[in-house]
Amino acid sequence: MNTLLRLTTLLSLLIVTLPSLALADEPAKPAPESQPAAEAEPQDPVRLILPPIIYALPGIETSVYFDNVSLTINPGNYVFDVHCNRGHLQQERWTYTPDEKEIGDYKFKLNVLDQNNKIIASQESRLRVVPTAAGKDKPTSLLMIGDSLTHNSVYPRHVFELSEKFHGPKLKLIGSHNPSNEANVRHEGYGGWTAVRFATHFKENARQGNYRERGSPFLYADKNGKPQLDFPRYCKEFNDGNAPDLVTIFLGPNDVYSATDESIEERTDTMVKHLDILVKMIHDFNPKTKIGFMLPVPPAASQDAFGTTNGRQQTRWQYKRNQHYVAERMLKHYGGKEAEQIYLVPTHLNLDCVHNYPAKRVPWNSHSTEETLRQNNAVHPASNGYLQIGDSVFSWIKEVSR
């Protein structure tokens, strides 16, 4: 009996132990949560870039174009659904022209749904309707810094005209550059320029010769002949010694135009580093100057525009990726700094990249008698596109003037 009991006990131990012994020699299987993060489903596959605040002004149309705030080859593959008790949801945009009775803040939420009606991305913002009386007749000096989009002078002129139409603020545009030869439209916008050039490129005669060959208007030689950023001296020359009330900075396209996925981070790092230098230059003179970073606008909607403007040097999709990345970085780096007098101007929202870029009617091919309309400029909007940019800037100016 004792022998039988011992045999039974031994068999029981073997039954329990043998499976464990067999598994001990097999490679361990990782737990589900230890799978590489890259294999997980992305939280936001379309990389939405809504700003914290969408500024709107009674009498001026404000829109959010869905292709502009997402990164996807074909936004038509998704459903964009806006939850806001103001405005109208259309195929390619949400749009809204408020009236004076609607002054105030409103919740704004954008959901993106796939073909299974599943929300794959969602982001919230706040719609702020600013009273048209804000800054009424208030003298305000404004310095605009930028590249060819500012050099064109269309949106600076439009901002100035809106300030007169809406009775303020009473804008004085300051700057050494006046390419349109209009007395009231001055700025520091130069075609082809970058943040690096504004912060570092010195020439003894900075304001002579072709604008592409000039030095930064903010760099002067000190008593030892060494170039230094001297914003007080600049303001003495162009604003009676006073710091500007407002500064807008509209840079990015030339900083990252030719970047690739491999180089975009480094190129953006360089850009942001030199934007920070310009911010310090301005705020060292007067920390109360309000600086508005105009988020870089998306390119023309068609590859045709890139083929015409730049041959094979860049594709529309790569530049869209570059522009989107810069906007993401600026939102992250400069967002939430209103207490430091740094603001984001959501110029990327309100531009119709399909209809408001230059286009030309041409034959479909050399043997065709039929014509089509092809966009022919990749990054410079038509006049109506610049007006949309100016609308966004002026709505922000009204907000920070009250």
Secondary structure in CASP SS format (residue, H / E / C, confidence):
PFRMAT SS
TARGET T0000
AUTHOR 0000-0000-0000
METHOD secondary structure of the structure
MODEL  1
M C 1.00
N H 1.00
T H 1.00
L H 1.00
L H 1.00
R H 1.00
L H 1.00
T H 1.00
T H 1.00
L H 1.00
L H 1.00
S H 1.00
L H 1.00
L H 1.00
I H 1.00
V H 1.00
T H 1.00
L H 1.00
P H 1.00
S H 1.00
L H 1.00
A H 1.00
L H 1.00
A H 1.00
D C 1.00
E C 1.00
P C 1.00
A C 1.00
K C 1.00
P C 1.00
A C 1.00
P H 1.00
E H 1.00
S H 1.00
Q C 1.00
P C 1.00
A H 1.00
A H 1.00
E H 1.00
A C 1.00
E C 1.00
P C 1.00
Q C 1.00
D C 1.00
P C 1.00
V C 1.00
R C 1.00
L C 1.00
I C 1.00
L C 1.00
P C 1.00
P C 1.00
I E 1.00
I E 1.00
Y E 1.00
A E 1.00
L C 1.00
P C 1.00
G C 1.00
I C 1.00
E C 1.00
T E 1.00
S E 1.00
V E 1.00
Y E 1.00
F H 1.00
D H 1.00
N H 1.00
V H 1.00
S C 1.00
L C 1.00
T C 1.00
I C 1.00
N C 1.00
P H 1.00
G H 1.00
N H 1.00
Y C 1.00
V E 1.00
F E 1.00
D E 1.00
V E 1.00
H E 1.00
C C 1.00
N C 1.00
R C 1.00
G C 1.00
H E 1.00
L E 1.00
Q C 1.00
Q C 1.00
E C 1.00
R E 1.00
W E 1.00
T E 1.00
Y E 1.00
T C 1.00
P C 1.00
D C 1.00
E H 1.00
K H 1.00
E H 1.00
I C 1.00
G E 1.00
D E 1.00
Y E 1.00
K E 1.00
F E 1.00
K E 1.00
L E 1.00
N E 1.00
V E 1.00
L E 1.00
D C 1.00
Q C 1.00
N C 1.00
N C 1.00
K C 1.00
I E 1.00
I E 1.00
A E 1.00
S E 1.00
Q E 1.00
E E 1.00
S E 1.00
R E 1.00
L E 1.00
R E 1.00
V E 1.00
V C 1.00
P C 1.00
T C 1.00
A C 1.00
A C 1.00
G C 1.00
K C 1.00
D C 1.00
K C 1.00
P E 1.00
T E 1.00
S E 1.00
L E 1.00
L E 1.00
M E 1.00
I E 1.00
G E 1.00
D C 1.00
S H 1.00
L H 1.00
T H 1.00
H H 1.00
N C 1.00
S C 1.00
V H 1.00
Y H 1.00
P H 1.00
R H 1.00
H H 1.00
V H 1.00
F H 1.00
E H 1.00
L H 1.00
S H 1.00
E H 1.00
K H 1.00
F C 1.00
H C 1.00
G C 1.00
P C 1.00
K E 1.00
L E 1.00
K E 1.00
L E 1.00
I E 1.00
G C 1.00
S C 1.00
H E 1.00
N C 1.00
P C 1.00
S C 1.00
N C 1.00
E C 1.00
A C 1.00
N C 1.00
V C 1.00
R C 1.00
H E 1.00
E E 1.00
G E 1.00
Y C 1.00
G C 1.00
G C 1.00
W C 1.00
T C 1.00
A H 1.00
V H 1.00
R H 1.00
F H 1.00
A H 1.00
T H 1.00
H C 1.00
F C 1.00
K C 1.00
E C 1.00
N C 1.00
A C 1.00
R C 1.00
Q C 1.00
G C 1.00
N C 1.00
Y H 1.00
R H 1.00
E H 1.00
R C 1.00
G C 1.00
S C 1.00
P C 1.00
F C 1.00
L E 1.00
Y E 1.00
A E 1.00
D C 1.00
K C 1.00
N C 1.00
G C 1.00
K C 1.00
P E 1.00
Q E 1.00
L E 1.00
D C 1.00
F H 1.00
P H 1.00
R H 1.00
Y H 1.00
C H 1.00
K H 1.00
E H 1.00
F H 1.00
N C 1.00
D C 1.00
G C 1.00
N C 1.00
A C 1.00
P C 1.00
D C 1.00
L E 1.00
V E 1.00
T E 1.00
I E 1.00
F E 1.00
L C 1.00
G C 1.00
P H 1.00
N H 1.00
D H 1.00
V H 1.00
Y C 1.00
S C 1.00
A C 1.00
T C 1.00
D C 1.00
E C 1.00
S C 1.00
I H 1.00
E H 1.00
E H 1.00
R H 1.00
T H 1.00
D H 1.00
T H 1.00
M H 1.00
V H 1.00
K H 1.00
H H 1.00
L H 1.00
D H 1.00
I H 1.00
L H 1.00
V H 1.00
K H 1.00
M H 1.00
I H 1.00
H H 1.00
D H 1.00
F H 1.00
N C 1.00
P C 1.00
K C 1.00
T C 1.00
K E 1.00
I E 1.00
G E 1.00
F E 1.00
M E 1.00
L C 1.00
P C 1.00
V C 1.00
P C 1.00
P C 1.00
A C 1.00
A C 1.00
S C 1.00
Q H 1.00
D H 1.00
A H 1.00
F H 1.00
G H 1.00
T H 1.00
T H 1.00
N H 1.00
G C 1.00
R C 1.00
Q C 1.00
Q C 1.00
T C 1.00
R H 1.00
W H 1.00
Q H 1.00
Y H 1.00
K H 1.00
R H 1.00
N H 1.00
Q H 1.00
H H 1.00
Y H 1.00
V H 1.00
A H 1.00
E H 1.00
R H 1.00
M H 1.00
L H 1.00
K H 1.00
H H 1.00
Y H 1.00
G C 1.00
G C 1.00
K C 1.00
E H 1.00
A H 1.00
E H 1.00
Q C 1.00
I E 1.00
Y E 1.00
L E 1.00
V E 1.00
P C 1.00
T C 1.00
H C 1.00
L C 1.00
N C 1.00
L C 1.00
D C 1.00
C C 1.00
V C 1.00
H C 1.00
N C 1.00
Y C 1.00
P C 1.00
A E 1.00
K E 1.00
R E 1.00
V E 1.00
P E 1.00
W C 1.00
N C 1.00
S C 1.00
H C 1.00
S C 1.00
T C 1.00
E C 1.00
E E 1.00
T E 1.00
L E 1.00
R E 1.00
Q E 1.00
N C 1.00
N C 1.00
A C 1.00
V C 1.00
H C 1.00
P C 1.00
A C 1.00
S H 1.00
N H 1.00
G H 1.00
Y H 1.00
L H 1.00
Q H 1.00
I H 1.00
G H 1.00
D H 1.00
S H 1.00
V H 1.00
F H 1.00
S H 1.00
W H 1.00
I H 1.00
K H 1.00
E H 1.00
V H 1.00
S C 1.00
R C 1.00
END
